[in-house]
Amino acid sequence: MHATTILMVRKGGRVVIGGDGQVSLGQTIVKGNARKVRRLAKGSVIGGFAGATADAFTLFERLEAKLEQYPGQLTRACVELTKDWRTDRYLRRLEAMMLVADKEVSLLLSGAGDVLEPESGVMAIGSGGNYAFAAARALEDSNHDAEEMVRRAMRIAAEICVYTNDSLVIESLETSED
């Protein structure tokens, strides 16, 4: 997925998702302050997307419906969404990936049927995702909290990836960790 970077960090009783604001069309930047990270399920879930914007909005709407159907069960809602995503003729064509989290679990969702939980507390998607992921992993043992890790790692990704800028949108939740 090109033209975005989304990073999720779970550390120290918080989960934070940050996304850059750049929207590119080919080699041209058409917008610098897009909002690719948002709250779902009345604020109890946060999510970010990489990929086609209309496709991501469709997936966010579908995830909201699944969360209403399975309240408080993010993993189950995500599994049901990805089943639909793989089997529905319309949804199968959607080109996007999502990172979502609630107070208990962090997940990556894809149209390939993936519902993945990170081994560590870090996961990233998008064209600058690997840069942000590597930077955040390098910061894991630091004294920085989750939000500061996201800010620093996203700044590094923006310095390296031409499809990522430093106009960040960040959402966070308190987790069930002590």
NORJO-V351372 format. One line per field, one symbol per residue. ss: DSSP state (H for helix, E for strand, - for the rest). phi: phi as a letter, one per 40 degrees, with the letter a starting at -180 (. if undefined). Layout:
ss=???
phi=???
This chain:
ss=----EEEEEEE--EEEEEE---EEE--EEEE-----EEEEHHH-EEEEEEE-HHHHHHHHHHHHHHHHH----HHHHHHHHHHHHHH---HHH--EEEEEE----EEEEE----EE-----EEEEE--HHHHHHHHHHH------HHHHHHHHHHHHHHH--------EEEEEE----
phi=.cgaabbbbbafgbbbbbbcbcbbbgcbcbabbcbbbacbffgcbbabbbhccccccccccccdcccccbcgbdccccccccccdcbcdccdccbabbbbabcbbbabbaccgcbbbccccbaabgccdccccccccccdcccccdccccdcccccdccbcccbbbccbbbabcbccc
